Amino acid sequence: MKIIIAGAGEVGTHLAKLFSNEEQDIIVIDPDASKLTLLDNYNLMTYHGSATAFSCLKDVRVGSADIFVAVTPFEARNLLACQLAKSLGAKKTVARIDNSEYLTKKNTAYFNSIGIDYLIYPDYLAASEMMTSMRLPWVRNCFEMFDSQLIVLGVRVRENAPIINHQLKNLSTVTQALHVSAIKRNRETIIPHGEDSILAGDIVYIATTLDRIEEVRQACGKKNLATEKVLIMGGSAMAEQFVRLLGDSRHVKIIEASLARCEQLSAALPHCNVVYGDARDTDLLEEEGISDYDVFVALTSNTEANILGCLMAKEHGVGKTIAEVENLQYINEAEALNIGTLINKQLLASSRIVQIMLDCDVENSRCLALSDAEVAELIIKEKARVTRAEVKDLRLPSGMTIAGMVRGGVGQLVKGNTRLQPGDHVVVFCLAGTIHKIEKVFS
């Protein structure tokens, strides 16, 4: 597959590094040569130039591209670059945008008509992820798949969890409501086997169905948490999108350090209480009654401040905390701390683009990128290798497991004696750098 990425910023660089290990033909375009130099040690090509120039697009032979991804910091350039690429023959185009209005069905139809196949707004993706997390506040991550027929939960388990210290092959004696798909332990992600056990302090990624979430909560030893009062640190675009999705269903307060931004937020979000001040100030947080809030959300542009803010909120008794962590290298460290849900726009945007590359149905399926693992939703095709034997006899590649499936519109967990059929929708976990093997196994 030939992939052309316009923009060597955070998202573009992450995508390029992700795909460079997967035997793909990758070209990264950027007008800043210093950014391209950072990719010299990866298995890809770079081009110094502008993706809105015909000469550049012709030089990289954009007409032979399977997918053209424009993720520069400039929305207008991304849209124009995709238009040009499509007119020159690129099969699929993806543009990063900064305007949620474009995502309405009417407007996406217009963009499709001018050659832009997919629109990605990272702040909206992040806000949606936080909304999902609010519905199940006792989990760190919650991924709803196939119209919620399957649910993947990331949960940190403590000493009181009934599922700890049991080998996975014997876990059915405790509960049959879940399938342990991955374990994060000591900053490393493990795709487990039957002989592995869950230990106290692990972050466990669990597949289950919507009707059994309460059983999973009890098996993980978790308590329900209130989410009625929300305090947000930082009035970023992501914060604004999040508050819009919350609507008037909760009491929300934003603390923002820029007076001009406070005025903008007050006008845009009349149902939200906006306070001018620095939320890193402990005295200010106490004045604003942080101890009375159920949820603390740190969305400033400073990762370290967000992490410290959540730790401070935990010390004041806040049950649920969410932090934006934009530095990928900090994610493993942040997960080791008592922070809660972590939000990273790079991973969310990359997940959506990987989904498109896997030729999934954008309305019903997606690929999720964790810090060092991926989760893909796939539809089993006719004569696929995985239909030839029961799951226990498939000899899946190392670092890959099938977590669950939807058959006939009903979600169910996958067991050793399950036999997959063409048309089944499946959820697959795999370690980072191995997702390209999925296409070979399931096609």
C-alpha positions as CSV (number, residue, x, y, z in Angstrom):
1,M,0.0,0.0,0.0
2,K,1.3,3.4,-0.9
3,I,0.6,6.1,1.8
4,I,1.4,9.8,1.3
5,I,1.3,12.0,4.5
6,A,1.3,15.7,4.1
7,G,2.5,17.3,7.4
8,A,5.4,16.1,9.6
9,G,3.8,17.4,12.8
10,E,2.8,15.3,15.8
11,V,0.0,13.3,14.0
12,G,1.9,12.9,10.7
13,T,5.1,11.9,12.4
14,H,3.3,9.4,14.6
15,L,1.5,7.9,11.6
16,A,4.7,7.7,9.6
17,K,6.6,5.9,12.4
18,L,3.6,3.6,13.0
19,F,3.4,2.5,9.4
20,S,7.2,2.4,8.7
21,N,7.4,-1.0,10.6
22,E,4.6,-2.5,8.5
23,E,6.1,-2.9,5.0
24,Q,4.2,0.0,3.6
25,D,5.4,2.4,0.9
26,I,5.4,5.8,2.8
27,I,6.2,9.3,1.7
28,V,6.1,12.3,4.1
29,I,5.8,15.8,2.7
30,D,6.6,18.9,4.7
31,P,8.0,22.4,3.8
32,D,10.1,22.3,7.0
33,A,13.3,20.3,6.3
34,S,14.2,20.1,10.0
35,K,11.0,18.1,10.7
36,L,11.8,15.6,7.9
37,T,15.3,15.1,9.2
38,L,13.8,13.5,12.4
39,L,12.4,10.7,10.2
40,D,15.7,9.8,8.6
41,N,16.1,6.6,10.6
42,Y,12.8,5.2,9.6
43,N,11.8,3.0,6.7
44,L,10.2,5.7,4.6
45,M,10.8,8.5,2.1
46,T,10.5,12.2,2.7
47,Y,9.9,15.1,0.3
48,H,10.8,18.7,1.1
49,G,7.9,20.8,-0.4
50,S,4.3,21.9,-0.2
51,A,1.5,19.5,-0.6
52,T,-0.6,22.2,-2.2
53,A,1.8,22.5,-5.1
54,F,1.1,20.5,-8.3
55,S,4.8,20.0,-8.9
56,C,5.2,18.4,-5.4
57,L,2.3,16.1,-5.8
58,K,3.4,15.0,-9.3
59,D,7.0,14.4,-8.0
60,V,5.7,12.0,-5.4
61,R,3.4,10.4,-7.9
62,V,0.3,11.0,-5.8
63,G,-1.9,9.5,-8.5
64,S,-0.6,6.0,-7.5
65,A,-1.3,6.6,-3.8
66,D,-3.8,4.3,-2.1
67,I,-4.4,6.9,0.6
68,F,-3.4,10.6,0.9
69,V,-3.5,12.0,4.4
70,A,-3.2,15.8,5.0
71,V,-2.5,16.5,8.7
72,T,-0.7,19.9,8.6
73,P,-1.7,22.5,11.3
74,F,-3.6,24.4,8.7
75,E,-7.1,23.3,7.9
76,A,-7.4,25.2,4.6
77,R,-4.2,23.6,3.3
78,N,-5.3,20.2,4.3
79,L,-8.6,20.5,2.4
80,L,-6.9,22.0,-0.7
81,A,-4.2,19.3,-0.7
82,C,-6.8,16.5,-0.6
83,Q,-8.7,18.1,-3.4
84,L,-5.6,18.3,-5.6
85,A,-4.5,14.8,-4.7
86,K,-7.9,13.3,-5.5
87,S,-7.9,15.2,-8.9
88,L,-4.6,13.6,-9.7
89,G,-5.8,10.1,-8.9
90,A,-5.3,9.3,-5.2
91,K,-7.7,6.6,-4.2
92,K,-8.7,7.9,-0.8
93,T,-8.1,11.2,0.9
94,V,-8.2,12.2,4.6
95,A,-8.1,15.8,5.8
96,R,-7.5,17.0,9.4
97,I,-9.9,19.8,10.3
98,D,-10.5,22.2,13.2
99,N,-14.2,22.9,12.7
100,S,-16.9,20.6,14.1
101,E,-19.5,22.2,11.8
102,Y,-17.9,20.3,8.8
103,L,-18.7,17.0,10.4
104,T,-22.5,17.3,9.9
105,K,-23.9,14.9,7.4
106,K,-24.8,17.6,5.0
107,N,-21.4,19.2,5.0
108,T,-19.5,15.9,4.8
109,A,-21.5,15.1,1.7
110,Y,-20.3,18.3,0.2
111,F,-16.7,17.6,1.0
112,N,-17.0,14.1,-0.5
113,S,-18.3,15.7,-3.7
114,I,-15.1,17.8,-4.1
115,G,-12.7,14.9,-3.5
116,I,-12.3,14.7,0.3
117,D,-13.3,11.3,1.5
118,Y,-12.8,11.6,5.2
119,L,-12.6,14.4,7.8
120,I,-10.8,14.1,11.1
121,Y,-11.2,16.6,13.9
122,P,-8.9,15.5,16.7
123,D,-10.4,17.7,19.4
124,Y,-13.9,16.3,18.7
125,L,-12.5,12.7,18.8
126,A,-11.0,13.5,22.2
127,A,-14.2,15.0,23.5
128,S,-16.2,12.0,22.3
129,E,-13.7,9.7,24.1
130,M,-14.2,11.7,27.3
131,M,-17.9,11.4,27.0
132,T,-17.6,7.7,26.8
133,S,-15.4,7.7,29.8
134,M,-18.0,9.7,31.8
135,R,-20.6,7.0,31.2
136,L,-18.5,4.4,33.0
137,P,-16.3,6.5,35.4
138,W,-14.8,3.4,37.2
139,V,-12.9,2.5,34.0
140,R,-9.8,4.1,32.5
141,N,-10.8,3.6,28.9
142,C,-14.1,2.5,27.4
143,F,-14.4,1.6,23.7
144,E,-17.8,0.9,22.3
145,M,-17.7,-1.2,19.2
146,F,-20.2,-2.3,16.6
147,D,-23.0,0.0,17.9
148,S,-22.2,-1.0,21.5
149,Q,-22.7,-4.7,20.8
150,L,-19.2,-5.2,22.2
151,I,-17.4,-3.1,24.8
152,V,-13.7,-3.0,25.6
153,L,-12.8,-1.7,29.0
154,G,-9.4,-0.7,30.4
155,V,-9.5,-1.1,34.2
156,R,-6.8,-0.9,36.9
157,V,-7.4,-3.8,39.3
158,R,-6.5,-3.6,43.0
159,E,-6.0,-6.2,45.7
160,N,-9.8,-6.4,46.3
161,A,-10.6,-7.6,42.8
162,P,-12.0,-11.1,42.7
163,I,-10.2,-11.8,39.3
164,I,-6.6,-11.3,40.5
165,N,-4.2,-14.2,41.0
166,H,-6.3,-16.5,38.7
167,Q,-4.9,-18.0,35.6
168,L,-6.9,-16.8,32.6
169,K,-7.8,-20.4,31.6
170,N,-9.5,-20.8,35.0
171,L,-11.1,-17.4,35.1
172,S,-14.5,-18.8,34.2
173,T,-14.8,-20.1,37.8
174,V,-14.9,-16.5,38.9
175,T,-16.9,-14.9,36.0
176,Q,-17.9,-15.7,32.4
177,A,-18.7,-12.1,31.7
178,L,-15.4,-11.1,30.3
179,H,-12.4,-11.9,28.0
180,V,-9.0,-10.5,29.1
181,S,-7.5,-9.3,25.8
182,A,-4.4,-7.4,27.1
183,I,-2.6,-6.6,30.3
184,K,-0.5,-3.5,30.9
185,R,2.1,-4.3,33.6
186,N,5.2,-2.4,34.6
187,R,4.8,-0.1,31.5
188,E,4.6,-3.1,29.1
189,T,1.6,-4.4,27.3
190,I,1.2,-8.2,27.3
191,I,-1.1,-10.2,25.0
192,P,-1.8,-12.9,27.5
193,H,-2.2,-16.7,27.2
194,G,-4.2,-19.1,29.3
195,E,-1.3,-19.6,31.8
196,D,-1.0,-15.9,32.5
197,S,-2.6,-14.4,35.7
198,I,-3.9,-11.0,36.6
199,L,-1.9,-9.2,39.3
200,A,-2.9,-6.4,41.6
201,G,-2.0,-3.1,40.0
202,D,-2.4,-4.4,36.4
203,I,-4.3,-2.3,33.9
204,V,-6.5,-5.0,32.2
205,Y,-8.2,-4.6,28.8
206,I,-11.4,-6.5,29.0
207,A,-13.9,-7.4,26.2
208,T,-17.5,-7.8,27.3
209,T,-21.1,-7.2,26.2
210,L,-23.3,-4.3,27.2
211,D,-25.6,-6.4,29.4
212,R,-22.7,-7.8,31.5
213,I,-20.9,-4.6,32.4
214,E,-22.2,-4.6,36.0
215,E,-20.8,-8.2,36.4
216,V,-17.4,-6.9,35.1
217,R,-17.4,-4.0,37.6
218,Q,-18.0,-6.4,40.5
219,A,-15.4,-8.8,39.2
220,C,-12.9,-6.0,39.1
221,G,-13.8,-4.8,42.6
222,K,-14.8,-1.3,41.5
223,K,-17.4,1.1,42.9
224,N,-19.8,3.3,40.9
225,L,-18.8,6.9,40.9
226,A,-20.9,10.1,40.6
227,T,-20.2,12.4,37.6
228,E,-22.7,15.2,38.3
229,K,-20.2,18.0,39.0
230,V,-17.3,18.6,36.5
231,L,-14.3,20.9,37.0
232,I,-12.2,21.6,33.9
233,M,-8.7,22.9,34.0
234,G,-8.0,24.8,30.8
235,G,-10.4,26.3,28.3
236,S,-8.9,24.7,25.1
237,A,-10.9,23.8,21.9
238,M,-11.1,20.3,23.3
239,A,-12.6,21.6,26.5
240,E,-15.2,23.6,24.5
241,Q,-16.1,20.5,22.4
242,F,-16.4,18.4,25.6
243,V,-18.7,20.9,27.3
244,R,-20.9,21.1,24.2
245,L,-21.3,17.3,24.2
246,L,-22.1,17.4,28.0
247,G,-24.9,20.0,27.3
248,D,-26.8,21.0,30.4
249,S,-26.8,17.5,31.9
250,R,-24.2,18.3,34.5
251,H,-22.9,21.3,36.5
252,V,-19.7,22.3,34.7
253,K,-17.0,24.9,35.6
254,I,-14.0,25.8,33.5
255,I,-10.9,27.6,35.0
256,E,-8.9,29.4,32.3
257,A,-5.8,31.5,32.6
258,S,-6.5,33.7,29.6
259,L,-9.0,36.5,30.2
260,A,-9.7,36.8,26.5
261,R,-10.4,33.1,26.2
262,C,-12.7,33.3,29.2
263,E,-14.8,35.9,27.5
264,Q,-15.0,33.7,24.3
265,L,-16.0,30.7,26.4
266,S,-18.6,32.6,28.4
267,A,-20.3,33.7,25.1
268,A,-20.1,30.3,23.5
269,L,-21.1,28.2,26.5
270,P,-23.8,30.2,28.4
271,H,-24.7,27.2,30.6
272,C,-21.1,26.8,31.8
273,N,-19.5,28.7,34.7
274,V,-16.2,30.2,33.5
275,V,-13.6,31.4,36.0
276,Y,-10.5,33.4,35.2
277,G,-7.4,32.1,37.0
278,D,-4.6,29.5,37.0
279,A,-5.9,26.1,38.0
280,R,-2.4,25.0,39.0
281,D,-2.9,27.3,42.0
282,T,-3.9,25.1,45.0
283,D,-5.5,28.1,46.8
284,L,-7.6,28.9,43.8
285,L,-8.8,25.3,43.5
286,E,-9.8,25.2,47.1
287,E,-11.6,28.5,46.7
288,E,-13.5,27.1,43.8
289,G,-14.5,24.1,45.9
290,I,-12.5,21.3,44.2
291,S,-13.4,18.8,47.0
292,D,-17.1,19.1,46.0
293,Y,-16.5,18.0,42.4
294,D,-17.0,14.5,41.1
295,V,-14.8,14.8,38.0
296,F,-11.6,16.8,37.4
297,V,-10.5,17.2,33.7
298,A,-7.1,18.7,32.9
299,L,-6.9,20.0,29.3
300,T,-4.2,22.6,29.2
301,S,-1.5,22.6,26.5
302,N,1.1,21.5,29.2
303,T,1.2,17.7,29.8
304,E,3.1,18.0,33.0
305,A,0.6,20.5,34.4
306,N,-2.3,18.2,33.5
307,I,-0.7,15.3,35.3
308,L,0.1,17.3,38.4
309,G,-3.4,18.8,38.3
310,C,-5.0,15.3,38.4
311,L,-2.8,14.2,41.2
312,M,-3.8,17.3,43.1
313,A,-7.4,16.6,42.5
314,K,-7.0,13.0,43.7
315,E,-5.5,14.4,46.9
316,H,-8.7,16.5,47.4
317,G,-10.9,13.4,47.0
318,V,-12.1,13.8,43.4
319,G,-13.2,10.3,42.3
320,K,-12.7,10.6,38.5
321,T,-9.8,12.4,36.8
322,I,-9.1,12.8,33.1
323,A,-5.8,14.2,31.7
324,E,-4.8,15.3,28.2
325,V,-1.3,13.8,27.7
326,E,0.0,15.0,24.3
327,N,3.6,13.8,24.9
328,L,3.5,10.2,23.8
329,Q,6.6,9.4,25.7
330,Y,4.8,10.3,28.9
331,I,1.9,8.0,28.5
332,N,3.5,4.9,30.0
333,E,4.7,7.0,33.0
334,A,1.3,8.6,33.4
335,E,-0.5,5.2,33.4
336,A,1.7,4.1,36.2
337,L,0.4,7.0,38.4
338,N,-3.0,7.3,39.9
339,I,-4.4,9.7,37.2
340,G,-7.3,7.9,35.6
341,T,-8.2,8.4,32.0
342,L,-5.6,9.6,29.6
343,I,-6.4,11.4,26.3
344,N,-4.0,11.7,23.4
345,K,-5.2,13.3,20.2
346,Q,-2.3,11.8,18.2
347,L,-3.4,8.3,19.1
348,L,-7.1,9.0,18.4
349,A,-6.4,10.6,15.0
350,S,-4.0,7.8,14.1
351,S,-6.6,5.2,15.2
352,R,-9.2,6.7,12.8
353,I,-6.7,6.8,9.9
354,V,-5.6,3.2,10.5
355,Q,-9.2,2.2,10.5
356,I,-9.6,3.8,7.1
357,M,-6.5,2.0,5.8
358,L,-7.9,-1.4,7.0
359,D,-10.9,-0.6,4.7
360,C,-13.4,-0.8,7.6
361,D,-16.8,0.7,7.5
362,V,-16.3,4.1,9.1
363,E,-19.8,4.2,10.5
364,N,-19.6,0.9,12.4
365,S,-16.0,0.1,13.0
366,R,-12.7,1.6,14.0
367,C,-9.1,0.8,14.9
368,L,-7.9,2.0,18.3
369,A,-4.3,2.8,19.0
370,L,-3.1,2.4,22.6
371,S,0.4,3.6,23.6
372,D,2.0,0.3,22.4
373,A,-0.9,-1.8,21.1
374,E,-3.8,-1.6,18.6
375,V,-7.4,-2.8,18.6
376,A,-9.0,-3.4,15.2
377,E,-12.6,-4.2,14.2
378,L,-12.8,-6.4,11.2
379,I,-15.4,-8.2,9.1
380,I,-14.5,-11.9,8.3
381,K,-14.4,-12.4,4.5
382,E,-15.3,-15.5,2.5
383,K,-12.6,-18.2,2.6
384,A,-10.6,-16.3,5.2
385,R,-7.9,-18.4,7.0
386,V,-9.6,-17.9,10.4
387,T,-12.7,-19.8,9.3
388,R,-10.8,-23.0,8.8
389,A,-10.6,-24.2,12.4
390,E,-11.7,-23.4,15.9
391,V,-10.0,-20.4,17.5
392,K,-7.7,-22.5,19.7
393,D,-6.3,-24.3,16.6
394,L,-5.8,-21.2,14.5
395,R,-2.1,-20.5,15.4
396,L,-2.6,-16.8,15.3
397,P,0.6,-14.7,15.0
398,S,2.4,-14.0,18.3
399,G,1.1,-10.9,20.0
400,M,-2.5,-11.2,18.7
401,T,-5.7,-12.3,20.2
402,I,-9.4,-12.3,19.2
403,A,-11.4,-10.7,22.0
404,G,-15.0,-10.9,20.8
405,M,-17.4,-10.9,17.9
406,V,-20.8,-9.9,16.6
407,R,-22.8,-12.5,14.8
408,G,-26.3,-11.8,13.6
409,G,-26.3,-8.5,15.3
410,V,-25.5,-9.9,18.7
411,G,-22.2,-9.4,20.6
412,Q,-20.5,-12.4,22.2
413,L,-17.2,-13.3,23.6
414,V,-14.8,-15.6,21.7
415,K,-13.7,-18.9,23.4
416,G,-11.3,-21.6,22.4
417,N,-14.0,-23.7,20.7
418,T,-15.5,-20.8,18.8
419,R,-15.4,-21.2,15.0
420,L,-15.5,-17.9,13.1
421,Q,-17.7,-17.6,10.0
422,P,-17.7,-15.2,7.0
423,G,-19.6,-12.1,7.9
424,D,-18.7,-12.2,11.6
425,H,-17.5,-8.8,13.0
426,V,-14.5,-9.4,15.3
427,V,-12.4,-7.4,17.6
428,V,-8.7,-8.1,17.5
429,F,-6.0,-7.0,19.9
430,C,-2.4,-6.9,18.8
431,L,0.9,-5.4,19.8
432,A,2.1,-2.2,18.1
433,G,3.9,-2.9,14.8
434,T,2.0,-6.1,14.0
435,I,-1.3,-4.8,12.8
436,H,-0.3,-5.4,9.2
437,K,-0.5,-9.1,9.9
438,I,-4.2,-8.8,10.6
439,E,-5.1,-8.3,6.9
440,K,-3.2,-11.4,6.0
441,V,-5.0,-13.6,8.6
442,F,-8.5,-12.2,8.2
443,S,-8.6,-11.7,4.4
